Amino acid sequence: MPSSLSTDISQEEFRATLGRFTTGVVAVTALRERDSVPVGLAVNSFTSVSLAPALVLFCVSKGSTSWPQIRTADHFCINILGEHQQDLSSRLATRDTDKFRGVRWTATPGGAPVLDGAIGWLECSVETEYEAGDHDVIISRVHVLSSRDDGAPLVFYRGSYGRLAA
Ligand SMILES: Cc1cc2nc3c(=O)[nH]c(=O)nc-3n(C[C@H](O)[C@H](O)[C@H](O)COP(=O)(O)O)c2cc1C
């Protein structure tokens, strides 16, 4: 039985049902234009869009304080987080002013932070943005990308982190 047939969908119902859709977690990172300080946020609304041209998308809350700083950079990096990066994901999901304290990273060719331990990364720029309710849909063009053969993904399901069973 459906728990609700009403069009009045509560936030709890929405989260509960959408939470059954298992995702990975990415960290969207950049160097802030004005002072080259690293900025970033955790995102699970990430998916591929197009192969030619290479496009991906993610959705960002209009309330994000990090995204306005990321989108003005020439390039940003989408880091696919590994199973051992749960604490980093949680930190990137806060409003901490120093989310990168103690975080090791190297730069993409375009200068965006690749987080140590990420199992893959994509250097991107904003292609198109669409307003969608309380979020913006960010279509991103992929310029350079890389992945590791070792390492398992961080998984997000029903509001909690997990990992793939062997
Ligand atoms: C696993 C996980 C996935 C998330 N996915 C998204 C997302 O897809 N879009 C989004 O706007 N926020 C998402 N968030 C929340 C943001 O990471 C968080 O609200 C944001 O980073 C707040 O900090 P900011 O103001 O510095 O952007 C997610 C958080 C977690 C823990």
The ligand as an SDF file (V2000), in Angstrom:
LIG
                    3D

 31 33  0  0  0  0  0  0  0  0999 V2000
   25.5750   12.6050    1.5590 C   0  0  0  0  0  0  0  0  0  0  0  0
   25.1630   14.0410    1.3350 C   0  0  0  0  0  0  0  0  0  0  0  0
   24.6690   14.4200    0.1080 C   0  0  0  0  0  0  0  0  0  0  0  0
   24.2950   15.7510   -0.1310 C   0  0  0  0  0  0  0  0  0  0  0  0
   23.8200   16.0980   -1.3640 N   0  0  0  0  0  0  0  0  0  0  0  0
   23.5090   17.3840   -1.6180 C   0  0  0  0  0  0  0  0  0  0  0  0
   23.0660   17.7810   -2.9180 C   0  0  0  0  0  0  0  0  0  0  0  0
   22.9440   16.9740   -3.8190 O   0  0  0  0  0  0  0  0  0  0  0  0
   22.7870   19.0850   -3.1210 N   0  0  0  0  0  0  0  0  0  0  0  0
   22.9170   20.0350   -2.1180 C   0  0  0  0  0  0  0  0  0  0  0  0
   22.6600   21.2100   -2.3670 O   0  0  0  0  0  0  0  0  0  0  0  0
   23.3310   19.6740   -0.8800 N   0  0  0  0  0  0  0  0  0  0  0  0
   23.6240   18.3960   -0.6120 C   0  0  0  0  0  0  0  0  0  0  0  0
   24.0640   18.0220    0.6320 N   0  0  0  0  0  0  0  0  0  0  0  0
   24.1520   19.0460    1.6710 C   0  0  0  0  0  0  0  0  0  0  0  0
   25.3430   19.9470    1.4720 C   0  0  0  0  0  0  0  0  0  0  0  0
   26.5680   19.2260    1.4610 O   0  0  0  0  0  0  0  0  0  0  0  0
   25.3410   21.0110    2.5950 C   0  0  0  0  0  0  0  0  0  0  0  0
   24.0640   21.5280    2.7960 O   0  0  0  0  0  0  0  0  0  0  0  0
   26.1860   22.1700    2.2160 C   0  0  0  0  0  0  0  0  0  0  0  0
   27.4680   21.7950    1.9830 O   0  0  0  0  0  0  0  0  0  0  0  0
   26.1630   23.2390    3.3100 C   0  0  0  0  0  0  0  0  0  0  0  0
   27.3400   23.9700    3.2450 O   0  0  0  0  0  0  0  0  0  0  0  0
   27.5640   25.2570    2.3420 P   0  0  0  0  0  0  0  0  0  0  0  0
   26.6390   26.3320    2.8460 O   0  0  0  0  0  0  0  0  0  0  0  0
   28.9980   25.5210    2.5910 O   0  0  0  0  0  0  0  0  0  0  0  0
   27.2710   24.9170    0.9080 O   0  0  0  0  0  0  0  0  0  0  0  0
   24.4280   16.7090    0.8990 C   0  0  0  0  0  0  0  0  0  0  0  0
   24.9370   16.3120    2.1530 C   0  0  0  0  0  0  0  0  0  0  0  0
   25.3050   14.9920    2.3650 C   0  0  0  0  0  0  0  0  0  0  0  0
   25.8580   14.5910    3.6940 C   0  0  0  0  0  0  0  0  0  0  0  0
  1  2  1  0
  2  3  1  0
  2 30  2  0
  3  4  2  0
  4  5  1  0
  4 28  1  0
  5  6  2  0
  6  7  1  0
  6 13  1  0
  7  8  2  0
  7  9  1  0
  9 10  1  0
 10 11  2  0
 10 12  1  0
 12 13  2  0
 13 14  1  0
 14 15  1  0
 14 28  1  0
 15 16  1  0
 16 17  1  0
 16 18  1  0
 18 19  1  0
 18 20  1  0
 20 21  1  0
 20 22  1  0
 22 23  1  0
 23 24  1  0
 24 25  2  0
 24 26  1  0
 24 27  1  0
 28 29  2  0
 29 30  1  0
 30 31  1  0
M  END
$$$$
